[in-house]
């Protein structure tokens, strides 16, 4: 066997299914959707398998927490080309701050693509315990992922406390999704935030960095898998110095308000019925008198059962959050508007198709 054949044969084996999928994609939008989906999941499976070997090698040389950076960049380099989807990142310089808790909006499994583009060095992810037994499990375990049992509140809080200690001692950042589940619709919006990421940041005394990915409904949703450019904006770090557990609800609201404003700024503008002005409505539409609003019954919110922790007295050059955050923005979707929260803390969820 010649030396040249060692390269030609593998390329032939790979190119044939790619050509077939491309042909299917050109037949119809439905064909394109399933062809693109197959390419995406196939690329994810191949890179994840390769990531296991990368994790073993980098663990042996003492660079375990750079595994995600290497594997993420590799996945983006391949997937962005075969899918023809590019990711533009603004404010990437803020990711040099370490350690931090990064919080992002969660739309679908396509989020993995933008994570591949922006994931920094010395960073890991938080994932639900069930993913330990998925095809991604071995790689996630060896890359230092923090697994949380969402069905057991005590164990979940214990995992967060242990993660905070490791982040401070080893200078590791953590990526979390405070919405707790996927959420993608035509009009850019966010679900109410869970407070796990913010409890972690306050308890560890480390900053929070919001990472906002534009609404990519036009590119990917059920039955649609197109191409184009996705914008991601990394916001400046928000210091948690001097904050206590009692400040977590207001910190959560502040971060969500910033992310929602940014999401609407960078996403493609969509006109919804809620956004229509009176001038946009037909002139011959009859005027409808709206009934007086019925006052809602008050909802009692149980306080978080998380013990107070000593505040971090170490100074920080990042912007500080005022402890009187009750005077901060009260935009759509604040904590007070949604009442109580569940124990389902925000975390990275991968490998599931968007519905």
C-alpha positions as CSV (number, residue, x, y, z in Angstrom):
1,X,0.0,0.0,0.0
2,X,1.5,3.3,-1.1
3,X,1.9,6.3,1.3
4,X,-0.5,8.3,-0.8
5,X,-3.3,5.8,-0.5
6,X,-3.3,6.2,3.3
7,X,-4.8,9.7,2.7
8,X,-6.9,9.1,-0.4
9,X,-9.0,6.2,0.9
10,X,-10.2,7.9,4.1
11,X,-11.1,11.0,2.1
12,X,-13.1,8.8,-0.3
13,X,-15.0,7.1,2.5
14,X,-15.9,10.5,4.0
15,X,-16.7,12.3,0.7
16,X,-19.2,9.8,-0.6
17,X,-21.8,10.2,2.3
18,X,-21.2,14.0,2.2
19,X,-22.0,14.1,-1.5
20,X,-25.1,12.0,-1.0
21,X,-26.3,14.3,1.8
22,X,-25.6,17.4,-0.2
23,X,-27.7,15.9,-3.0
24,X,-30.6,15.2,-0.6
25,X,-30.3,18.7,0.8
26,X,-30.8,20.3,-2.7
27,X,-34.1,18.4,-3.3
28,X,-36.3,20.3,-0.8
29,X,-36.4,22.2,2.5
30,X,-37.3,19.0,4.3
31,X,-34.5,17.2,2.6
32,X,-32.1,20.0,3.6
33,X,-33.3,19.9,7.2
34,X,-32.6,16.2,7.6
35,X,-29.3,16.3,5.7
36,X,-28.0,19.2,7.7
37,X,-29.2,17.5,10.9
38,X,-27.4,14.3,10.0
39,X,-24.2,16.2,9.2
40,X,-24.4,18.1,12.5
41,X,-25.0,15.1,14.7
42,X,-22.4,13.1,12.8
43,X,-19.8,15.7,13.2
44,X,-20.7,16.0,16.9
45,X,-20.3,12.2,17.4
46,X,-17.0,12.1,15.6
47,X,-15.5,15.0,17.4
48,X,-16.8,13.8,20.8
49,X,-15.1,10.4,20.2
50,X,-11.9,12.1,19.2
51,X,-12.3,14.3,22.3
52,X,-11.9,11.3,24.6
53,X,-8.4,10.7,23.3
54,X,-7.6,14.4,23.5
55,X,-8.9,14.4,27.1
56,X,-6.6,11.4,28.0
57,X,-3.6,13.0,26.5
58,X,-4.1,16.4,28.0
59,X,-4.9,15.0,31.4
60,X,-1.5,13.2,31.3
61,X,0.3,16.4,30.6
62,X,-1.6,18.3,33.3
63,X,-3.9,20.4,31.0
64,X,-7.2,18.7,31.8
65,X,-9.2,22.0,32.0
66,X,-8.1,23.0,28.5
67,X,-9.7,20.0,26.9
68,X,-13.0,21.8,26.3
69,X,-11.2,24.6,24.5
70,X,-9.4,22.3,22.1
71,X,-12.4,20.0,21.4
72,X,-14.8,23.0,21.1
73,X,-12.5,24.8,18.6
74,X,-12.1,21.6,16.6
75,X,-15.8,21.0,16.4
76,X,-16.5,24.6,15.3
77,X,-13.7,24.5,12.6
78,X,-15.4,21.4,11.0
79,X,-19.1,22.0,11.6
80,X,-19.1,25.7,10.6
81,X,-17.6,24.7,7.2
82,X,-19.8,21.7,6.4
83,X,-23.0,23.5,7.6
84,X,-22.0,26.9,6.2
85,X,-22.8,28.7,9.5
86,X,-20.4,31.2,10.9
87,X,-20.4,32.7,14.4
88,X,-19.3,36.3,15.1
89,X,-18.3,37.1,18.7
90,X,-18.3,40.6,20.1
91,X,-16.6,41.4,23.4
92,X,-14.5,38.3,23.4
93,X,-11.8,40.2,25.4
94,X,-14.1,39.9,28.5
95,X,-13.5,36.1,28.5
96,X,-9.9,36.7,29.6
97,X,-11.3,37.3,33.1
98,X,-10.8,34.1,35.1
99,X,-12.4,32.5,37.1
100,X,-15.9,33.6,36.3
101,X,-19.4,32.1,36.0
102,X,-20.5,32.5,32.4
103,X,-24.3,32.5,31.9
104,X,-25.8,32.1,28.4
105,X,-29.3,31.9,26.8
106,X,-30.2,28.4,25.8
107,X,-32.1,27.9,22.5
108,X,-31.4,24.4,21.2
109,X,-28.6,21.9,20.6
110,X,-27.2,24.3,18.0
111,X,-25.9,26.3,21.0
112,X,-22.9,23.8,20.9
113,X,-21.8,25.5,17.7
114,X,-21.5,29.0,19.3
115,X,-19.9,27.5,22.4
116,X,-17.3,25.9,20.0
117,X,-16.5,29.4,18.7
118,X,-16.2,31.3,22.0
119,X,-15.4,28.7,24.8
120,X,-12.3,30.1,26.6
121,X,-9.3,28.2,28.0
122,X,-9.4,26.9,31.6
123,X,-13.2,26.5,31.5
124,X,-15.6,23.7,32.0
125,X,-19.4,23.1,31.9
126,X,-22.1,22.1,34.3
127,X,-24.4,19.3,33.1
128,X,-27.2,17.2,34.4
129,X,-26.2,13.9,35.9
130,X,-28.0,11.9,33.1
131,X,-25.4,13.0,30.6
132,X,-22.7,10.9,32.3
133,X,-24.2,7.9,30.5
134,X,-24.6,9.5,27.1
135,X,-22.0,9.3,24.2
136,X,-20.6,12.6,25.5
137,X,-20.2,11.3,29.0
138,X,-16.6,10.0,29.0
139,X,-15.3,13.1,27.3
140,X,-17.3,15.4,29.7
141,X,-16.0,13.5,32.7
142,X,-12.4,13.6,31.7
143,X,-12.7,17.3,30.7
144,X,-13.7,18.3,34.2
145,X,-17.5,18.7,33.8
146,X,-19.5,19.3,36.9
147,X,-22.5,16.9,37.0
148,X,-25.6,17.9,39.1
149,X,-28.4,15.7,40.2
150,X,-31.4,17.9,39.5
151,X,-33.8,15.6,41.3
152,X,-32.0,16.0,44.6
153,X,-31.8,19.6,45.8
154,X,-29.3,18.8,48.6
155,X,-26.9,17.0,46.3
156,X,-27.3,19.8,43.7
157,X,-26.4,22.5,46.3
158,X,-23.4,20.3,47.4
159,X,-22.2,20.0,43.8
160,X,-22.4,23.8,43.4
161,X,-20.4,24.4,46.6
162,X,-17.7,22.0,45.6
163,X,-17.6,23.5,42.1
164,X,-17.1,27.0,43.6
165,X,-14.2,25.8,45.8
166,X,-12.5,24.2,42.8
167,X,-13.0,27.3,40.6
168,X,-11.3,29.5,43.1
169,X,-8.4,27.2,43.9
170,X,-7.6,26.3,40.3
171,X,-8.8,29.4,38.5
172,X,-11.4,27.6,36.4
173,X,-14.5,29.2,34.8
174,X,-17.8,27.5,34.5
175,X,-20.5,27.8,31.7
176,X,-24.2,27.6,32.8
177,X,-27.6,28.2,31.3
178,X,-29.8,29.8,33.9
179,X,-33.0,29.3,31.9
180,X,-32.8,25.6,32.8
181,X,-34.2,24.4,29.5
182,X,-34.3,25.1,25.8
183,X,-36.3,28.1,24.6
184,X,-36.5,29.3,21.0
185,X,-39.3,31.1,19.3
186,X,-39.6,33.7,16.5
187,X,-39.8,36.7,18.8
188,X,-36.6,37.0,20.9
189,X,-37.3,36.3,24.6
190,X,-36.0,34.6,27.7
191,X,-37.5,32.3,30.2
192,X,-37.3,33.2,34.0
193,X,-33.9,32.5,35.3
194,X,-33.0,29.9,37.9
195,X,-30.7,31.1,40.6
196,X,-28.1,28.3,40.8
197,X,-25.5,30.1,38.8
198,X,-25.8,33.3,40.8
199,X,-25.7,31.5,44.2
200,X,-22.5,29.9,42.9
201,X,-21.0,33.2,41.9
202,X,-21.9,35.0,45.1
203,X,-20.8,32.1,47.3
204,X,-17.4,31.8,45.5
205,X,-17.0,35.6,45.3
206,X,-16.3,35.5,41.5
207,X,-17.8,37.7,38.7
208,X,-20.6,36.8,36.4
209,X,-20.2,37.2,32.6
210,X,-23.4,37.2,30.5
211,X,-23.0,35.6,27.1
212,X,-25.9,36.4,24.7
213,X,-26.5,34.5,21.4
214,X,-28.9,36.1,19.0
215,X,-32.2,34.5,18.2
216,X,-31.4,32.1,15.4
217,X,-35.0,31.0,14.7
218,X,-34.5,32.0,11.0
219,X,-31.6,29.5,10.7
220,X,-32.6,26.5,12.9
221,X,-35.9,25.2,14.2
222,X,-38.1,22.2,13.7
223,X,-38.2,21.5,10.0
224,X,-35.7,24.3,9.1
225,X,-31.9,24.0,9.1
226,X,-30.3,26.7,7.0
227,X,-27.0,28.6,6.8
228,X,-25.9,32.1,7.7
229,X,-24.1,34.1,10.4
230,X,-25.0,34.0,14.1
231,X,-24.0,36.9,16.4
232,X,-22.8,36.4,20.0
233,X,-22.1,39.3,22.4
234,X,-20.1,38.8,25.6
235,X,-21.0,41.5,28.2
236,X,-18.6,43.0,30.7
237,X,-18.1,41.0,34.0
238,X,-20.4,41.9,36.9
239,X,-18.6,41.8,40.2
240,X,-20.2,39.9,43.1
241,X,-17.8,41.5,45.7
242,X,-19.7,42.5,48.9
243,X,-22.9,40.6,47.9
244,X,-24.6,38.0,50.1
245,X,-27.2,35.4,49.5
246,X,-29.9,37.9,50.1
247,X,-28.7,39.8,47.0
248,X,-29.0,36.8,44.7
249,X,-32.6,37.5,43.5
250,X,-31.8,41.1,42.6
251,X,-28.5,40.0,40.9
252,X,-30.5,37.4,38.9
253,X,-33.0,40.1,37.8
254,X,-30.2,42.5,36.8
255,X,-28.4,40.0,34.7
256,X,-31.5,38.8,33.0
257,X,-32.6,42.4,32.1
258,X,-29.2,43.0,30.6
259,X,-29.3,39.8,28.6
260,X,-32.8,40.4,27.3
261,X,-32.0,43.9,26.2
262,X,-28.9,42.6,24.4
263,X,-30.8,39.7,22.8
264,X,-33.3,42.1,21.3
265,X,-30.5,44.4,20.1
266,X,-28.5,41.8,18.2
267,X,-31.3,39.6,16.9
268,X,-33.1,40.1,13.6
269,X,-36.0,42.3,14.1
270,X,-39.4,40.6,14.1
271,X,-42.8,42.3,14.2
272,X,-45.2,40.6,16.5
273,X,-48.7,41.5,17.5
274,X,-47.4,42.7,20.8
275,X,-45.0,45.1,19.1
276,X,-47.5,46.6,16.7
277,X,-48.3,50.3,17.2
278,X,-51.8,51.6,16.7
279,X,-50.7,53.2,13.4
280,X,-49.7,49.8,12.1
281,X,-53.2,48.4,12.4
282,X,-55.7,48.6,9.5
283,X,-57.6,51.9,9.4
284,X,-61.0,50.2,9.1
285,X,-60.4,48.0,12.1
286,X,-63.2,48.6,14.7
287,X,-62.1,50.0,18.0
288,X,-62.4,47.4,20.8
289,X,-62.9,48.6,24.3
290,X,-60.7,46.5,26.6
291,X,-62.1,45.5,30.0
292,X,-60.6,46.7,33.2
293,X,-57.7,44.5,34.3
294,X,-58.5,42.1,37.1
295,X,-56.0,42.4,39.9
296,X,-54.0,39.2,40.4
297,X,-53.9,37.5,43.8
298,X,-50.6,37.9,45.6
299,X,-48.2,35.0,45.4
300,X,-46.2,34.0,48.4
301,X,-42.6,33.3,47.5
302,X,-40.7,31.0,49.7
303,X,-37.2,32.3,50.6
304,X,-34.2,30.4,49.2
305,X,-33.0,27.8,51.7
306,X,-29.3,28.6,51.2
307,X,-27.2,29.6,54.2
308,X,-25.5,32.9,54.2
309,X,-21.8,32.9,53.2
310,X,-19.1,35.4,54.1
311,X,-18.6,38.0,51.4
312,X,-15.4,38.3,49.4
313,X,-13.4,41.3,50.7
314,X,-10.9,41.1,47.8
315,X,-11.2,44.1,45.5
316,X,-12.1,43.8,41.9
317,X,-11.7,46.1,38.9
318,X,-14.9,44.8,37.3
319,X,-18.1,46.8,37.7
320,X,-19.7,46.2,41.2
321,X,-23.3,45.4,41.7
322,X,-25.0,47.8,44.2
323,X,-26.6,45.9,47.0
324,X,-29.7,48.1,46.7
325,X,-30.5,46.4,43.4
326,X,-34.2,46.7,44.2
327,X,-34.0,50.1,42.4
328,X,-32.5,48.4,39.3
329,X,-34.4,47.7,36.0
330,X,-37.7,46.0,36.4
331,X,-38.2,44.9,32.8
332,X,-40.3,42.1,31.4
333,X,-39.6,38.7,33.0
334,X,-38.1,39.8,36.4
335,X,-38.2,37.5,39.3
336,X,-41.1,39.3,40.9
337,X,-43.2,38.8,37.8
338,X,-42.8,35.1,37.8
339,X,-43.2,34.2,41.4
340,X,-41.5,31.1,42.8
341,X,-38.8,29.1,41.0
342,X,-38.1,25.4,40.7
343,X,-35.2,23.5,42.0
344,X,-34.1,22.8,38.4
345,X,-30.9,24.8,38.3
346,X,-29.6,26.2,35.0
347,X,-27.1,24.0,33.3
348,X,-25.7,23.0,29.9
349,X,-28.0,20.5,28.1
350,X,-26.6,19.1,24.9
351,X,-27.3,16.4,22.4
352,X,-31.1,16.9,22.2
353,X,-33.0,18.0,19.1
354,X,-35.1,21.2,19.4
355,X,-38.8,20.8,19.2
